[in-house]
Amino acid sequence: MRPKTPERLRLATLVTIGVCATVIVTMLTLLVLIDHFAATYAKQQAQERLQQLSWQMRDSLDRGMGRMIDHAQVIADLVPVRDAQNPADIRRVFDNVHKNFPDYAWIGLTDPKGTVVSAAGGLLEGVNVSQRPWFQGGEKQVFVGDYHPAVLLEDKLPETEDRWRFVDVALPVTRSDGSYRGVLGIHLSWNWARGIANSLLVPADRQYMVEVIVVRNDGMVMLGPDYLEESTIATASLDLAHTGNTGAIAEKWPDGRRYLTGYSQTGARPGHPSLKWAILIRQPEEIALADFRDLQQQVLWVGAALGLLLALIAVALARQLARPLDELSAAIMQRKEGMIAAIPVIDGYHEVHLLSRTLADMVGREQQHVGKLRALNENLEHLVQERTQEIEHKAQALEDALQQQLAIQERLQESEAELRATLQNANDAFISMDQDGIIVDWNEQAEHLLGWTHNEAVGQPLAELIVPPAMREGYAKDLQHFLATGESNIINRRVELSALRRDGKEFPIELAVACVPRRNGYLFIAFLHDITERKLLQASLMGMALKDPLTDLPNRRALIQRLPESIARGARLGKPLAVLFLDLDGFKGVNDGYGHEAGDELLRTIAQRLLGAVRTTDTVARLAGDEFVIVLEMLNGDSDAMDVADKILHTLQQPFTLTAATVTISASIGIAMHWPDDHTTPEQLITLADGAMYAAKKKGKNRAVAV
């Protein structure tokens, strides 16, 4: 009895198992690699975003403190603040500054002993603040006081939802004659920092729980979530920020949650006293990596679906491959059992067809061709294995290419969406252009600022849209110089220029341009910020610093600026000029007899008479008290100066009708001549005229004396 042949696995089953195992191993390997690199990329992107926000908050706080110190210095140099005797005059200046800068919660001036002489809104006037740190620190130099609660002003300022907290700036104030007057103090409301934080975070940041935390040098939270404010924290990011470095880390906070935290430190701006505040921008780690978790699930589902699809394809292919062999095997068994006389030729793929035809030919020569039949079977198995491996390699290559393309496309779409959202929601106008000066991109803020829509601007030359005509030639030369040498006066710098709106009006901007090298040239990226309000404020403060607040005449500072220009014009045109130093006779009697208000009214009336007695090209300035200086230009000789002096004396002798009374006064005038070939300085001219005025006083007053 023939032994029973054990059952063996069929070829279709073996091929199916092999292909399925290969697909499963390949898919698992790809999923692990994609998961690892996607997690690393998502975490890196979130940390870079938080680090960038910390830089922006740090720069905003540094710029705000710098502007406050600059404003304080400008206010301290104003003539009313330096020299005015009436506190009401100083208070008007402080009230005007407080109106324009509402974040300045309190502005005041003390005397040398620390008593508040004048303040915005009259707050704390008459109160001694000599023990306050800002007064003691600002007596000799510019002082910046750190974040602190209100002490004297808590009950005097309006009630708000948040408690009053301040940052102080103080500096010494000197009179025009150089004597020490007192200390100017400004309390900056901490709502200023809250406003910066609120403007820094776009709605998307708040939705994803991004939080701004500002920490004092001692670890106390000055700005942040309500439950953290004015409490002390200790984190790894805070320690790194105190070293002066910037970056972002993943860490566990005291509340037990893990956060991604960007960190930096203020106080790096040169030229000003600085406060070292740590800036922390944190976001819960699970929220920061939420997109990665979604991607992870999607990759798992797609990988499972592709694995199942490839397995089904492998099963179908294995069955299709084995079916002709099964038919041939059945024919051979039938031939062995004598059920058929010949082996049929089977139509299928080439190898099966060749095998069946060969077997049919070998039926009559079975004994002679046994060796050949075995060789042919071996060759057939080798060919089947090669075909199977070729199919596996092609399937794996196709899967690799598909997964790589999908991952690259998703990363590019995410990066483009993030960049587009950032640029569209930026506070500044954003413009990008190629190396030929053609606009490539243009955000919504640029549309509002310059008047051209995105579709109108893209593809147009930048010079024709926003560069003023007078600056276009210089712009073109600078661009060509940069392309040739890599050097520029504008690129990679922050400069102030003029820009052109669509309606043809020019306005000042702050411009920052960066250059990105590309394979075929450069891409230029520019951010524009409208500084019209800043320029107007600077011009207003400069005008106040050069005007006498009582008579609206140029003050001593303006005279010192104009007199050298007048001397230069006279030398250039060959014409002499004269400086008249005028002091009123009997002015003290008007002040004593009718009061300072009558004296002020008299000085204003005298200023108008002096302006009426000279030409519009001449300069009439008030030095101080009842002293005036008149600069006469384009004279023919010293007789012209004496004629004008006589005219002024005659004009001032006419009665003055004031509110309190009608008075009559006179003046003593000293005249100093300057000829084109003289080397007398402006200060010497004023001194000579002053000496001549005293000579006129000694000769009986109400006269003019020339030197």
TORKE-725229 format. One line per field, with one value per residue (C-alpha): x negated, y, z negated. Coordinates in Angstrom, 1 decimal. Layout:
<recs>
east = X, ...
north = Y, ...
up = Z, ...
</recs>
This chain:
<recs>
east = 0.0, -1.4, -2.0, 0.3, -1.2, -1.1, 0.9, -1.3, -0.5, 0.6, -1.5, 1.3, 1.3, -2.4, -2.5, 0.3, -1.3, -4.7, -3.3, -1.0, -3.8, -6.0, -3.3, -2.6, -6.3, -6.8, -3.7, -4.6, -8.1, -6.8, -4.2, -6.9, -9.2, -6.4, -5.1, -8.6, -9.5, -6.0, -6.1, -9.6, -8.5, -5.3, -7.0, -9.8, -7.2, -5.2, -8.4, -9.6, -6.2, -6.3, -9.9, -9.0, -6.1, -8.5, -10.8, -8.0, -6.7, -10.3, -10.9, -7.5, -8.3, -11.8, -10.5, -7.7, -10.2, -12.6, -9.8, -8.7, -12.3, -12.6, -9.3, -10.4, -13.6, -11.6, -9.1, -12.0, -13.5, -10.3, -10.6, -7.4, -8.7, -12.2, -11.5, -7.8, -7.1, -3.3, -2.4, 0.7, -1.5, -3.4, -0.1, 1.3, -1.7, -1.3, 2.4, 1.8, -0.8, 1.6, 4.4, 2.2, 0.6, 3.4, 1.1, -0.9, 1.3, -0.5, -3.0, -4.5, -7.3, -8.9, -11.1, -14.6, -13.2, -10.7, -7.4, -5.2, -5.0, -2.7, -1.1, 1.4, 4.9, 3.5, 2.9, 0.5, -0.3, -1.9, -2.6, -6.2, -7.5, -11.2, -11.1, -9.7, -12.3, -11.6, -12.4, -15.7, -16.8, -15.9, -17.7, -20.9, -20.2, -17.5, -15.9, -13.6, -11.5, -10.4, -6.7, -5.1, -1.6, -0.2, -1.1, 0.0, 2.3, 4.3, 7.3, 6.9, 7.0, 10.2, 11.4, 10.7, 11.3, 7.7, 5.6, 3.3, -0.2, -3.0, -6.5, -8.3, -10.6, -12.2, -15.0, -16.4, -15.1, -17.4, -16.4, -17.7, -20.4, -21.7, -20.3, -18.7, -14.9, -13.7, -12.7, -10.2, -8.3, -6.1, -4.0, -3.3, -0.2, -0.7, 2.3, -0.2, -1.9, 1.5, 2.4, -0.8, -0.1, 3.5, 2.4, -0.4, 1.9, 4.1, 7.5, 6.1, 3.4, 6.1, 8.2, 5.3, 4.6, 1.3, 0.5, -1.9, -3.7, -6.0, -8.1, -10.0, -13.7, -12.7, -10.4, -7.1, -4.5, -3.6, -1.4, 0.2, 3.3, 5.3, 4.3, 0.6, 0.4, -1.7, -2.7, -6.2, -7.1, -10.2, -10.5, -13.3, -12.3, -12.5, -16.0, -17.0, -15.5, -17.4, -20.7, -19.8, -19.3, -16.2, -14.6, -11.8, -11.5, -9.0, -8.6, -6.2, -4.8, -3.8, -0.1, -1.1, -0.5, -3.2, -3.7, -5.8, -7.4, -9.2, -11.4, -13.5, -14.5, -14.1, -16.7, -19.0, -18.3, -21.4, -21.3, -18.7, -18.4, -16.9, -14.7, -15.4, -12.0, -11.6, -9.1, -7.5, -5.0, -3.5, -1.0, 0.3, -1.7, 1.4, 2.9, -0.3, -0.6, 3.1, 2.6, -0.1, 2.2, 4.8, 2.2, 1.0, 4.6, 5.0, 1.7, 2.8, 6.1, 4.5, 1.8, 4.3, 6.4, 3.4, 2.1, 5.5, 5.7, 2.2, 3.0, 6.2, 4.2, 1.6, 4.3, 5.9, 2.5, 1.4, 4.6, 4.2, 0.6, 1.4, 4.6, 2.8, 0.5, 3.4, 4.9, 1.7, 1.3, 4.8, 4.0, 0.9, 2.7, 5.4, 2.7, 1.0, 4.3, 5.0, 8.0, 6.7, 4.3, 2.3, 1.3, 3.3, 1.6, 2.8, 3.1, 1.9, -1.3, -4.4, -5.9, -2.8, -2.1, -5.7, -5.5, -2.3, -3.5, -6.8, -5.0, -2.8, -5.8, -7.5, -4.6, -6.0, -9.5, -9.0, -12.0, -14.4, -13.6, -13.2, -16.3, -15.1, -11.8, -13.4, -15.6, -12.6, -10.7, -13.7, -13.8, -10.1, -10.3, -13.2, -11.3, -8.2, -10.4, -11.9, -8.5, -7.2, -10.2, -9.9, -6.2, -7.1, -9.8, -7.6, -4.7, -7.1, -8.6, -5.1, -4.1, -7.3, -6.8, -3.1, -3.7, -6.6, -4.6, -1.6, -3.8, -5.6, -2.3, -0.8, -3.8, -3.9, -0.2, -0.5, -3.5, -1.9, 1.3, -0.6, -2.7, 0.3, 2.3, -0.7, -1.3, 2.4, 3.0, -0.3, 0.1, -2.4, -2.0, -3.8, -5.2, -7.5, -9.1, -11.6, -15.0, -13.5, -11.4, -8.1, -5.6, -5.0, -2.7, -0.8, 1.2, 4.5, 2.6, 0.7, 4.1, 5.4, 2.1, 1.3, 4.7, 4.0, 5.7, 3.8, 4.8, 3.9, 0.5, -0.8, -2.8, -3.4, -6.8, -7.2, -8.8, -5.8, -3.3, -4.7, -8.1, -7.8, -9.1, -12.0, -13.3, -12.9, -16.3, -18.1, -15.9, -16.9, -20.6, -20.5, -18.8, -21.4, -24.3, -23.0, -22.6, -26.1, -27.9, -25.6, -25.7, -22.8, -21.9, -18.3, -18.3, -18.7, -18.2, -15.3, -15.0, -12.5, -11.4, -8.5, -6.0, -3.3, 0.4, 2.7, 4.2, 0.7, 0.1, -3.3, -3.5, -6.4, -7.0, -9.4, -10.7, -12.4, -13.7, -15.1, -16.6, -16.1, -18.5, -16.9, -18.3, -17.4, -18.0, -16.6, -13.3, -12.9, -10.6, -9.5, -7.4, -6.1, -4.7, -3.0, -4.8, -2.7, -1.5, -5.0, -6.3, -3.5, -4.1, -7.8, -7.1, -4.6, -7.0, -9.8, -7.5, -6.6, -10.3, -11.1, -8.1, -7.6, -4.3, -3.2, -3.9, -4.1, -7.5, -10.6, -12.3, -16.0, -16.6, -15.0, -17.1, -20.3, -19.4, -18.4, -21.1, -24.0, -21.8, -21.2, -25.0, -25.7, -23.2, -24.7, -28.2, -27.0, -25.2, -27.7, -25.1, -25.5, -23.0, -22.2, -21.2, -18.9, -18.7, -15.6, -14.7, -11.5, -11.7, -9.2, -7.8, -8.3, -6.0, -3.2, -3.6, -3.7, -0.9, 1.6, 0.6, -1.2, 1.9, 1.6, -2.1, -1.5, 1.1, -1.4, -4.1, -1.8, -0.8, -4.4, -5.3, -2.6, -3.9, -7.5, -6.4, -4.6, -7.6, -10.0, -9.9, -8.6, -12.1, -13.4, -13.3, -11.7, -12.4, -11.7, -14.6, -13.0, -11.0, -10.8, -13.9, -13.5, -16.1, -15.5, -17.7, -17.6, -19.0, -19.9, -20.9, -22.8, -24.6, -24.4, -22.0, -19.3, -19.6, -19.3, -16.3, -14.5, -15.4, -14.0, -10.8, -10.5, -11.0, -8.3, -5.9, -6.4, -5.9, -2.2, 0.2, 1.1, 4.8, 4.9, 7.9, 6.8, 5.6, 4.0, 0.2, -2.8, -6.3, -9.5, -12.5, -16.3, -17.8, -21.4, -22.6, -25.4, -26.4, -27.8, -29.6, -30.2, -34.0, -33.5, -34.4, -32.1, -30.1, -26.3, -26.9, -29.3, -26.8, -24.1, -26.5, -27.6, -24.0, -23.2, -26.1, -24.9, -21.5, -22.9, -24.8, -21.4, -20.0, -22.8, -22.3, -18.7, -16.7, -14.2, -17.0, -19.1, -22.9, -25.1, -28.5
north = 0.0, 3.4, 5.8, 8.7, 11.9, 14.7, 17.9, 20.8, 24.5, 25.6, 28.1, 30.7, 30.5, 30.8, 33.8, 35.5, 35.0, 36.3, 39.4, 40.2, 39.9, 42.1, 44.8, 44.7, 45.1, 47.9, 49.8, 49.5, 50.8, 53.7, 54.6, 54.6, 56.9, 59.3, 59.5, 60.3, 63.0, 64.6, 64.9, 66.5, 68.9, 69.9, 70.6, 72.6, 74.8, 75.5, 76.4, 78.8, 80.5, 81.0, 82.2, 84.8, 86.0, 86.5, 88.5, 90.7, 91.3, 92.1, 94.5, 96.3, 96.7, 98.0, 100.5, 101.7, 102.3, 104.0, 106.3, 107.2, 108.2, 110.3, 112.0, 112.7, 114.3, 116.5, 117.5, 118.4, 120.7, 122.7, 126.4, 126.4, 123.4, 124.8, 128.5, 129.2, 130.6, 130.1, 126.4, 126.8, 127.3, 124.1, 122.3, 123.2, 121.6, 118.4, 118.3, 118.5, 115.7, 113.5, 114.1, 112.9, 110.0, 108.6, 105.8, 108.4, 108.0, 110.9, 113.6, 116.1, 118.4, 118.8, 121.4, 120.5, 119.4, 116.9, 118.9, 118.5, 122.0, 121.2, 118.0, 117.0, 117.5, 119.0, 115.5, 115.5, 119.2, 120.3, 116.7, 115.9, 112.9, 113.1, 109.5, 108.0, 106.0, 107.8, 111.2, 110.0, 108.2, 111.1, 113.9, 113.5, 111.4, 109.6, 107.0, 104.1, 102.5, 98.9, 97.7, 98.7, 99.4, 102.9, 104.4, 108.0, 107.9, 104.8, 106.8, 109.8, 108.1, 107.0, 103.5, 100.8, 97.0, 96.4, 97.8, 100.7, 99.5, 101.8, 101.9, 105.2, 107.5, 110.5, 112.9, 116.2, 119.5, 122.6, 126.2, 128.0, 129.6, 126.1, 126.1, 123.0, 123.3, 119.9, 116.4, 115.5, 112.3, 110.2, 107.2, 104.9, 102.8, 99.1, 98.9, 100.0, 96.5, 94.8, 96.7, 95.5, 91.9, 92.1, 93.6, 91.0, 88.0, 87.5, 85.8, 82.4, 82.7, 83.3, 80.5, 78.1, 79.3, 81.2, 83.3, 86.2, 86.3, 89.1, 88.4, 90.8, 90.1, 88.7, 86.1, 88.0, 87.8, 91.3, 90.3, 87.0, 84.9, 86.3, 83.4, 84.0, 87.8, 89.2, 85.7, 84.2, 81.5, 79.4, 77.6, 76.4, 78.9, 81.8, 80.8, 80.7, 84.1, 85.6, 84.5, 86.9, 84.1, 83.5, 80.3, 77.9, 74.7, 72.1, 72.1, 71.2, 74.2, 74.3, 73.7, 70.2, 70.8, 70.6, 73.7, 74.8, 78.1, 80.7, 83.0, 86.2, 89.2, 92.9, 95.6, 94.9, 98.3, 100.6, 104.2, 104.1, 102.8, 99.3, 97.0, 93.2, 91.6, 88.0, 87.5, 84.0, 82.9, 79.6, 77.2, 73.8, 71.1, 69.1, 72.1, 73.0, 69.4, 68.9, 69.1, 66.5, 64.1, 64.6, 63.9, 60.8, 59.3, 60.1, 58.5, 55.4, 55.1, 55.7, 53.2, 50.6, 51.2, 51.0, 47.8, 46.2, 47.2, 45.8, 42.6, 42.1, 42.8, 40.3, 37.6, 38.2, 38.3, 35.0, 33.3, 34.5, 33.3, 29.8, 29.1, 27.9, 25.8, 24.2, 23.4, 21.8, 19.9, 18.5, 17.4, 15.6, 13.7, 12.7, 11.6, 9.6, 7.9, 7.2, 9.4, 11.4, 10.4, 13.6, 16.7, 19.7, 22.9, 25.5, 29.2, 31.6, 33.5, 32.5, 30.1, 28.0, 27.9, 26.7, 24.1, 22.6, 22.4, 20.8, 18.2, 17.4, 16.8, 14.7, 12.2, 10.0, 10.4, 10.2, 8.1, 10.0, 13.5, 13.0, 15.1, 17.9, 18.0, 18.4, 21.3, 22.9, 22.7, 24.3, 27.1, 27.7, 28.1, 30.5, 32.6, 32.7, 33.8, 36.6, 37.8, 37.8, 39.8, 42.3, 42.8, 43.3, 45.9, 47.9, 47.9, 49.0, 51.8, 53.0, 53.1, 55.0, 57.6, 58.1, 58.5, 60.9, 63.0, 63.2, 64.2, 66.9, 68.3, 68.5, 70.2, 72.7, 73.5, 73.9, 76.2, 78.3, 78.7, 79.7, 82.2, 83.6, 84.1, 85.8, 88.2, 89.0, 89.8, 91.7, 95.3, 96.6, 96.7, 93.8, 93.9, 91.4, 92.0, 90.3, 91.6, 93.6, 95.6, 93.9, 93.4, 89.7, 89.9, 92.6, 92.1, 93.8, 96.3, 97.5, 97.9, 100.1, 102.1, 102.7, 102.5, 99.8, 96.5, 93.2, 92.5, 96.0, 96.0, 92.5, 92.6, 96.3, 98.1, 99.1, 102.5, 103.6, 102.8, 104.0, 105.7, 109.5, 110.8, 112.7, 109.5, 107.1, 107.7, 107.1, 103.9, 102.5, 103.2, 101.6, 98.5, 98.1, 98.7, 96.0, 93.5, 94.2, 94.4, 93.1, 96.4, 98.8, 101.8, 100.4, 96.6, 94.8, 98.1, 100.0, 103.5, 106.4, 107.5, 109.0, 106.9, 107.7, 106.9, 106.2, 109.7, 111.2, 112.3, 111.6, 110.5, 109.3, 105.6, 103.4, 100.8, 97.5, 95.5, 92.0, 90.0, 86.3, 84.7, 82.4, 80.2, 82.8, 86.1, 87.6, 88.1, 91.4, 91.5, 94.8, 95.9, 99.5, 101.3, 104.8, 107.2, 110.3, 110.7, 110.3, 113.0, 115.4, 114.8, 115.5, 118.7, 119.8, 119.3, 121.0, 124.0, 124.3, 124.2, 127.2, 129.4, 131.8, 130.6, 134.1, 136.3, 133.6, 135.1, 133.0, 132.2, 132.2, 128.8, 129.9, 133.1, 131.1, 128.9, 131.8, 134.3, 132.3, 131.8, 135.6, 136.3, 133.7, 135.4, 138.8, 137.6, 135.9, 139.0, 141.6, 143.3, 144.3, 143.3, 144.7, 143.1, 145.3, 144.4, 146.0, 146.2, 147.9, 150.9, 150.8, 147.3, 146.3, 149.1, 147.8, 144.3, 145.5, 148.0, 146.0, 142.4, 139.8, 139.3, 143.0, 142.6, 139.5, 141.5, 144.4, 142.0, 140.6, 144.0, 145.2, 142.0, 143.0, 146.6, 145.4, 143.2, 146.1, 148.3, 146.0, 144.2, 140.7, 139.5, 140.7, 138.6, 139.7, 137.3, 137.4, 136.3, 136.3, 138.7, 142.1, 141.6, 141.4, 141.0, 142.2, 141.1, 143.5, 142.1, 143.6, 147.1, 149.7, 151.0, 151.7, 154.6, 152.2, 150.4, 153.7, 154.7, 151.5, 151.9, 155.4, 154.1, 151.5, 154.0, 156.2, 153.3, 152.2, 155.7, 155.5, 154.7, 151.0, 150.4, 147.3, 145.6, 146.9, 150.4, 152.5, 152.7, 154.4, 153.0, 153.4, 151.2, 151.2, 149.8, 148.6, 148.2, 145.9, 146.0, 143.0, 143.7, 141.0, 140.8, 140.7, 137.6, 138.3, 135.2, 135.3, 135.0, 138.0, 140.1, 139.5, 140.3, 143.6, 144.6, 143.8, 146.0, 148.9, 148.6, 149.0, 152.1, 153.5, 152.8, 154.8, 157.7, 158.2, 155.4, 155.8, 155.9, 153.8, 153.4, 151.7, 150.1
up = 0.0, 1.1, -1.9, -2.1, -0.7, -3.3, -2.3, -1.4, -1.1, 2.3, 4.4, 4.2, 0.4, 0.1, 2.5, 0.6, -2.8, -1.6, 0.1, -2.9, -5.3, -3.2, -3.0, -6.7, -7.7, -5.1, -6.3, -10.0, -9.3, -7.3, -10.0, -12.7, -10.7, -9.7, -13.2, -14.6, -12.0, -12.1, -15.9, -15.8, -13.0, -14.8, -18.1, -16.3, -14.5, -17.7, -19.6, -16.8, -16.8, -20.6, -20.5, -17.8, -19.9, -22.9, -20.7, -19.5, -23.1, -24.3, -21.4, -22.0, -25.7, -25.0, -22.4, -24.7, -27.6, -25.2, -23.9, -27.4, -28.4, -25.2, -25.9, -29.5, -28.2, -25.7, -28.4, -30.8, -28.1, -27.5, -28.5, -30.7, -32.6, -33.1, -33.7, -34.4, -37.8, -37.7, -38.5, -36.3, -33.2, -33.9, -34.7, -31.3, -29.6, -31.7, -31.0, -27.3, -27.5, -29.6, -27.0, -24.2, -26.2, -28.4, -29.6, -31.5, -34.7, -36.5, -35.5, -38.0, -38.8, -42.3, -43.8, -45.0, -48.4, -46.9, -47.2, -44.1, -42.5, -39.6, -38.2, -35.6, -37.0, -40.1, -41.7, -44.7, -44.3, -47.6, -48.7, -49.7, -47.7, -48.8, -50.2, -47.0, -45.0, -41.8, -43.3, -44.9, -41.8, -39.4, -41.3, -39.3, -36.3, -34.3, -36.6, -35.6, -38.4, -38.2, -38.4, -41.7, -43.1, -43.6, -47.0, -47.1, -44.0, -44.9, -46.2, -43.8, -40.4, -38.8, -39.8, -37.2, -36.9, -37.6, -40.4, -39.6, -38.9, -37.5, -35.9, -36.7, -34.8, -36.5, -35.6, -36.9, -35.5, -35.2, -34.5, -31.4, -33.5, -34.5, -38.1, -39.5, -39.6, -40.7, -39.4, -36.7, -37.4, -35.1, -36.2, -33.3, -33.8, -33.6, -31.3, -28.6, -28.8, -28.8, -25.6, -24.0, -25.0, -23.7, -20.3, -20.0, -20.1, -17.1, -17.7, -16.6, -19.3, -22.0, -20.7, -21.1, -24.7, -24.0, -27.1, -27.5, -30.9, -32.0, -35.1, -37.2, -38.1, -41.5, -39.9, -40.5, -37.6, -36.5, -33.5, -32.8, -33.8, -36.7, -39.0, -38.4, -38.6, -41.5, -42.5, -42.4, -39.9, -39.2, -35.9, -33.6, -30.9, -33.5, -34.4, -30.8, -30.1, -33.1, -31.3, -28.4, -25.9, -23.7, -22.7, -23.5, -25.5, -26.6, -30.4, -33.3, -35.1, -38.8, -37.9, -36.8, -33.1, -30.4, -28.2, -25.2, -26.4, -24.4, -26.4, -26.1, -28.3, -27.9, -28.6, -25.7, -23.9, -24.1, -25.2, -27.9, -31.5, -31.2, -33.3, -33.1, -32.6, -31.5, -28.6, -28.6, -25.9, -26.8, -25.2, -26.6, -24.9, -24.0, -22.2, -20.4, -19.1, -18.4, -14.6, -14.8, -16.7, -14.0, -11.3, -13.3, -13.2, -9.5, -8.7, -10.6, -8.8, -5.4, -6.1, -7.2, -4.1, -1.7, -3.5, -3.1, 0.5, 1.3, -0.5, 1.6, 4.8, 3.7, 3.1, 6.5, 8.2, 6.5, 7.5, 11.1, 11.2, 9.8, 11.8, 15.0, 12.9, 11.1, 14.5, 15.7, 12.4, 12.8, 16.4, 15.3, 12.5, 15.0, 17.5, 14.7, 13.8, 17.5, 17.7, 20.6, 23.4, 23.9, 21.9, 23.2, 24.1, 21.6, 22.7, 20.0, 19.3, 21.3, 18.8, 18.3, 22.0, 22.7, 19.9, 21.1, 24.7, 23.6, 21.5, 24.4, 26.6, 23.9, 23.4, 26.1, 25.0, 21.2, 20.5, 22.7, 21.4, 17.7, 17.1, 19.3, 17.6, 14.2, 15.5, 17.0, 13.7, 11.8, 14.4, 14.0, 10.2, 10.6, 13.1, 10.8, 7.9, 10.0, 11.2, 7.6, 6.4, 9.2, 8.3, 4.7, 5.5, 7.8, 5.2, 2.5, 4.7, 5.6, 1.9, 0.9, 3.6, 2.7, -1.0, -0.5, 1.9, -0.5, -3.4, -1.4, -0.1, -3.6, -5.1, -2.3, -2.6, -6.4, -6.2, -3.4, -5.4, -8.6, -6.7, -4.9, -8.1, -9.8, -7.0, -6.4, -10.1, -10.6, -12.0, -9.4, -5.6, -4.0, -0.5, 1.4, 4.8, 7.1, 8.0, 10.9, 8.5, 9.5, 6.6, 5.9, 2.8, 0.9, -2.4, -3.6, -5.7, -2.6, -0.8, -3.7, -4.0, -0.3, 1.4, 4.0, 3.8, 3.9, 7.5, 8.6, 7.0, 7.8, 11.1, 11.0, 10.4, 6.8, 7.7, 9.8, 7.0, 3.7, 4.2, 4.5, 7.9, 6.3, 4.8, 7.7, 9.3, 5.9, 5.4, 8.8, 8.2, 4.7, 6.1, 8.9, 6.5, 4.1, 7.0, 8.1, 4.8, 2.1, 0.2, -0.4, -2.6, -3.1, -2.9, -6.3, -8.1, -9.7, -8.1, -8.0, -4.4, -2.6, -0.7, 1.9, 1.5, 4.4, 4.1, 4.7, 1.1, -0.5, -4.2, -6.5, -7.1, -9.0, -6.6, -7.2, -4.2, -4.2, -1.3, -0.6, 1.9, 4.5, 7.3, 9.9, 8.0, 4.9, 3.2, 1.2, -1.8, -3.2, -6.2, -6.3, -9.3, -9.2, -11.5, -10.7, -14.3, -15.7, -13.3, -14.2, -17.9, -17.5, -15.5, -18.1, -21.0, -19.1, -18.3, -22.0, -23.0, -20.7, -21.6, -24.5, -26.0, -27.2, -24.1, -21.4, -20.4, -19.7, -23.0, -23.9, -22.4, -19.1, -19.1, -19.6, -16.6, -14.3, -15.0, -13.4, -10.3, -10.1, -10.5, -7.7, -5.4, -6.1, -5.3, -2.1, -0.9, -2.2, -4.5, -8.2, -10.8, -14.3, -17.6, -19.8, -23.5, -25.0, -28.7, -29.9, -32.3, -35.1, -34.4, -38.0, -39.1, -36.9, -38.3, -41.9, -41.5, -39.4, -39.8, -37.6, -35.3, -34.3, -33.8, -31.6, -29.6, -29.2, -27.9, -25.3, -24.1, -23.9, -21.9, -19.3, -19.1, -18.6, -15.8, -14.2, -14.5, -12.5, -9.2, -8.7, -7.9, -11.3, -14.4, -17.7, -20.7, -24.4, -26.6, -30.0, -32.2, -30.5, -28.3, -24.5, -21.7, -18.1, -15.2, -12.2, -8.9, -5.5, -6.9, -5.0, -8.1, -11.8, -11.2, -10.0, -13.3, -15.3, -13.3, -14.1, -17.8, -17.8, -16.2, -18.9, -21.7, -20.2, -19.8, -23.4, -24.8, -23.7, -26.6, -27.2, -28.0, -30.1, -31.8, -35.2, -34.2, -31.6, -32.0, -30.3, -30.3, -28.3, -27.4, -27.3, -24.2, -23.6, -20.0, -18.8, -15.0, -13.1, -9.8, -7.1, -7.9, -11.7, -13.7, -16.6, -17.8, -18.4, -22.1, -22.0, -20.0, -22.6, -25.4, -23.7, -23.2, -26.8, -28.0, -25.7, -27.3, -30.7, -29.4, -28.3, -31.7, -33.4, -31.0, -32.1, -30.4, -27.6, -25.0, -22.7, -22.9, -20.3, -20.7
</recs>
